[in-house]
Amino acid sequence: MFVAVMAMVILDEPLSHHQWAALFFDIGAVFVLVNPMKMTMDPIGLLLLFFTIFCYSLYAVIGKKMIDELGSAMATAGSFLAGGVQLFFLACCTHIPLVAGWLVQMGLTDFAEVSLFGGYTVENIGWVLLLVFGVTLGGYIFWFKAMETGSTFIGSLTYFIKPALSPFMALIFLNEAITGRIQLGVLLLLIGAAVSLHKDKPQPALD
């Protein structure tokens, strides 16, 4: 939803009547799945969550602008290179004693002295390659390609369809039950995705 609104403001991508209707279905799905009336969250955690959503939405919108100028492959490569350099720099900073001590005091022990090359074994290298080339590289380049051939809103549909597929994946691989509330939320998500794909009929020209 943030992506759609930001694309409308920054890129002047208009939202059709069907896309506005889809947003209402998706908002309803979020309320059904998350049940915010019973959800408790630390205020700082909630603030960080919205900051994350804002940054990621901005990344999608700016990414669309980069795609129009550079193409989906170059935009993906550039963003990955920039992100890799930033994460490497931040990981190196966690080895500074003052920074590491502060992270431990804040309860962020896992982020103190982050290992740069450790943890990779023969047993998990297959999963690492899947995450690198399948989930990350493949997922993002196909996502950018979808926005390149369509619109930013079409690309944002990914994040409405993923929650609809996740419960069925969890059922197959983790044997997690699908409750009635989840079924209703998934149904609303799929309806929203289907509605958004319809285009408004062109208005007849006035004489």
C-alpha positions as CSV (number, residue, x, y, z in Angstrom):
1,M,0.0,0.0,0.0
2,F,2.9,2.3,0.8
3,V,4.5,1.5,-2.6
4,A,1.3,2.3,-4.5
5,V,0.8,5.6,-2.7
6,M,4.4,6.7,-3.0
7,A,4.5,5.7,-6.7
8,M,1.5,7.9,-7.2
9,V,3.2,10.8,-5.5
10,I,6.8,10.5,-6.7
11,L,6.4,8.8,-10.1
12,D,2.9,10.2,-11.0
13,E,1.6,6.7,-11.5
14,P,-2.2,7.0,-11.3
15,L,-4.1,4.4,-9.4
16,S,-7.1,3.0,-11.3
17,H,-10.5,2.5,-9.7
18,H,-9.8,-1.3,-9.6
19,Q,-6.5,-0.7,-7.8
20,W,-8.2,1.5,-5.2
21,A,-10.7,-1.2,-4.7
22,A,-7.9,-3.8,-4.4
23,L,-6.3,-1.7,-1.6
24,F,-9.5,-1.9,0.4
25,F,-9.6,-5.7,0.1
26,D,-6.0,-5.9,1.1
27,I,-6.4,-3.7,4.1
28,G,-9.3,-5.9,5.2
29,A,-7.1,-9.0,4.7
30,V,-4.4,-7.4,6.9
31,F,-6.9,-6.7,9.7
32,V,-8.2,-10.3,9.5
33,L,-4.7,-11.9,9.4
34,V,-3.0,-9.7,12.0
35,N,-6.0,-8.9,14.2
36,P,-4.5,-5.6,15.5
37,M,-7.1,-5.3,18.2
38,K,-5.4,-8.1,20.1
39,M,-1.8,-7.4,19.0
40,T,0.7,-5.9,21.5
41,M,3.9,-4.4,20.3
42,D,6.6,-2.3,21.8
43,P,6.3,1.4,20.6
44,I,9.9,1.5,19.5
45,G,9.4,-1.8,17.6
46,L,6.3,-0.4,15.9
47,L,8.2,2.8,15.0
48,L,11.0,0.7,13.5
49,L,8.5,-1.4,11.6
50,F,6.9,1.6,9.9
51,F,10.4,3.1,9.2
52,T,11.3,-0.2,7.5
53,I,8.1,-0.2,5.4
54,F,8.8,3.4,4.4
55,C,12.4,2.7,3.4
56,Y,11.5,-0.5,1.5
57,S,8.6,1.3,-0.3
58,L,11.0,4.1,-1.2
59,Y,13.5,1.5,-2.5
60,A,10.8,0.0,-4.8
61,V,9.8,3.4,-6.1
62,I,13.3,4.6,-6.7
63,G,14.1,1.2,-8.2
64,K,11.3,1.7,-10.7
65,K,12.9,5.0,-11.7
66,M,16.3,3.3,-12.0
67,I,14.8,0.6,-14.1
68,D,13.4,3.1,-16.6
69,E,16.9,4.5,-17.0
70,L,19.2,1.5,-16.6
71,G,17.0,-1.6,-17.1
72,S,16.1,-4.3,-14.5
73,A,19.4,-6.2,-14.6
74,M,21.6,-3.1,-14.0
75,A,19.2,-1.8,-11.3
76,T,19.4,-5.1,-9.5
77,A,23.2,-5.3,-9.8
78,G,23.7,-1.7,-8.6
79,S,21.4,-2.0,-5.6
80,F,23.0,-5.4,-4.6
81,L,26.5,-4.0,-4.9
82,A,25.6,-0.9,-2.8
83,G,23.8,-3.0,-0.2
84,G,26.7,-5.5,0.0
85,V,29.2,-2.7,0.6
86,Q,27.1,-1.1,3.3
87,L,26.5,-4.4,5.1
88,F,30.2,-5.3,4.9
89,F,31.1,-1.9,6.4
90,L,28.5,-2.3,9.2
91,A,29.7,-5.8,10.0
92,C,33.3,-4.5,10.3
93,C,32.1,-1.8,12.7
94,T,30.6,-4.4,15.0
95,H,34.2,-5.5,15.7
96,I,35.1,-2.2,17.2
97,P,35.1,-2.8,21.0
98,L,33.1,0.3,21.9
99,V,30.4,-0.6,19.3
100,A,30.4,-4.3,20.3
101,G,30.0,-3.5,24.0
102,W,27.1,-1.1,23.3
103,L,25.3,-3.7,21.2
104,V,25.7,-6.3,24.0
105,Q,24.4,-3.7,26.6
106,M,21.4,-3.1,24.3
107,G,20.6,-6.8,24.3
108,L,21.7,-7.1,20.6
109,T,24.3,-9.8,21.2
110,D,23.8,-11.5,17.8
111,F,24.8,-8.2,16.1
112,A,28.0,-7.8,18.1
113,E,31.2,-9.0,16.3
114,V,29.4,-10.3,13.3
115,S,31.4,-13.1,11.6
116,L,32.3,-12.1,8.1
117,F,33.1,-15.5,6.7
118,G,32.3,-18.0,9.4
119,G,29.3,-20.3,9.6
120,Y,29.5,-21.8,6.1
121,T,29.8,-25.5,6.0
122,V,29.5,-28.3,3.5
123,E,26.1,-29.3,5.0
124,N,24.5,-25.8,4.6
125,I,26.2,-24.6,1.4
126,G,23.2,-25.8,-0.7
127,W,20.8,-23.7,1.4
128,V,23.2,-20.7,1.2
129,L,23.4,-20.9,-2.6
130,L,19.6,-21.2,-2.7
131,L,19.2,-18.1,-0.6
132,V,21.8,-16.2,-2.7
133,F,20.9,-17.1,-6.2
134,G,17.3,-18.3,-5.9
135,V,15.5,-16.2,-3.2
136,T,17.6,-13.0,-3.4
137,L,19.0,-12.7,-6.9
138,G,16.2,-14.5,-8.7
139,G,13.5,-13.0,-6.6
140,Y,14.6,-9.4,-6.9
141,I,15.5,-9.5,-10.6
142,F,12.1,-11.0,-11.5
143,W,10.5,-8.4,-9.2
144,F,12.2,-5.5,-11.0
145,K,11.4,-7.2,-14.4
146,A,7.7,-7.2,-13.4
147,M,7.9,-3.5,-12.6
148,E,9.8,-2.8,-15.8
149,T,7.1,-4.5,-18.0
150,G,4.2,-3.3,-15.9
151,S,4.1,-0.7,-13.1
152,T,5.2,-0.2,-9.6
153,F,1.8,-1.3,-8.4
154,I,2.0,-4.6,-10.3
155,G,5.4,-5.2,-8.6
156,S,3.9,-4.4,-5.2
157,L,1.3,-7.2,-5.7
158,T,4.2,-9.6,-4.8
159,Y,3.7,-8.6,-1.2
160,F,0.0,-9.3,-1.3
161,I,0.4,-12.7,-2.9
162,K,3.2,-13.9,-0.7
163,P,1.1,-14.0,2.5
164,A,-1.5,-15.9,0.5
165,L,1.0,-18.6,-0.5
166,S,2.9,-18.8,2.8
167,P,0.2,-20.7,4.8
168,F,0.0,-23.4,2.1
169,M,3.8,-23.7,2.0
170,A,3.8,-23.9,5.8
171,L,1.1,-26.6,5.6
172,I,3.1,-28.6,3.1
173,F,6.6,-28.3,4.5
174,L,6.0,-27.6,8.2
175,N,2.6,-29.3,8.7
176,E,1.1,-26.1,10.2
177,A,-2.7,-25.9,10.3
178,I,-4.6,-23.3,8.2
179,T,-7.3,-21.8,10.4
180,G,-10.5,-20.3,9.3
181,R,-9.2,-16.8,9.9
182,I,-6.2,-17.4,7.7
183,Q,-8.4,-18.8,5.0
184,L,-10.6,-15.7,5.1
185,G,-7.5,-13.4,5.0
186,V,-6.0,-15.4,2.1
187,L,-9.3,-15.1,0.2
188,L,-9.4,-11.4,0.6
189,L,-5.8,-11.1,-0.5
190,L,-6.4,-13.1,-3.7
191,I,-9.6,-11.1,-4.4
192,G,-7.6,-7.9,-4.0
193,A,-4.9,-9.2,-6.3
194,A,-7.4,-10.3,-9.0
195,V,-9.4,-7.0,-8.8
196,S,-6.2,-4.9,-9.2
197,L,-5.3,-6.7,-12.5
198,H,-8.4,-5.4,-14.2
199,K,-8.1,-2.2,-16.1
200,D,-10.6,0.6,-16.0
201,K,-12.6,1.0,-19.2
202,P,-11.6,4.1,-21.2
203,Q,-14.1,6.9,-20.9
204,P,-15.8,7.8,-24.2
205,A,-14.7,11.0,-25.7
206,L,-17.0,13.9,-25.4
207,D,-18.1,15.7,-28.5
